[in-house]
């Protein structure tokens, strides 16, 4: 499957085209920082940065922990 996958620089182009021009103040969110960190690392590795990385990323897991006082490392399903 990996050998047949679309190359990361091509995926960046597809994603940027799909997203279009984000509105001023655009924020993207995820449960934790895993996706953001991996997209950033791969972007540096192949010199192809998606537009979304220049926008603010909201870590919903961190917000959930702070608002609930939860200390355990829980996934989205438990939250």
N, C-alpha and C positions, 0 to 999 in steps of 0.2 A: 504494500500500500504506500509506503514512504517513497519508493522509487517512482511511483506513478503520480505522486502528489504535485500540485502546482508549486512552483518555486516561490520562496518568501517574497522576493521583490515583486513578482507578479501579483501575489496576494495583496501586498501593500497598495498597488495600483487599483485593484478591484475594490478593496475596502474604501480607499479614498474616493473613488468614483461613486460608490454606493452611498457614502456619507454625504457627499456634496460639500457645500460650503457651510460649516456649522455656524449657527447664530452667535453673536457676541455673547460672551458669558457661558458658552457651552461647557457642560460638565459631564464626564462619563463616569460611571460607577461600576463597582465590582464588589464581590464578597471577598475582601482581603486584597492583597497586593500581588498575588501570584501572577495573574495574567499580565498586569502592567509591567512587572519586572522582567518577565520572559519576552514580551514583545520588545521592550527596550533593549535587552541583551542581544536578541537576534538582529534587531535593527542596526546596532553598532557593529555586529559581526559581519553583516553583508552590505552595510552602508545603504540601507533603504528604510527610511523612517516614515511610518504612517503619520498623517496629519494629526490624528487623535492624540499622539504623544505630546503634542505641544499644548494641549488643553488640560485643564484641571481634572484630576482623578479623585473620585470620592470613594474612600474605603468604608463601605457600609458595615463591615464586621467591627471595625474600630468604633464607629458611632454606636452600634448596638451594644457593645460591651460597656461603653461609657454611660449610656442612658439606662442600662439595666443593672449595672454593677457586676455583671458576670465576669468571672475571672478565668473560667475553664476555656479551653480551646474547643469551641463548638462549631459545627458546620451550620450552613444555612437551614437545613431541615429541622434542626433542633431550635433554632432561633424562631 
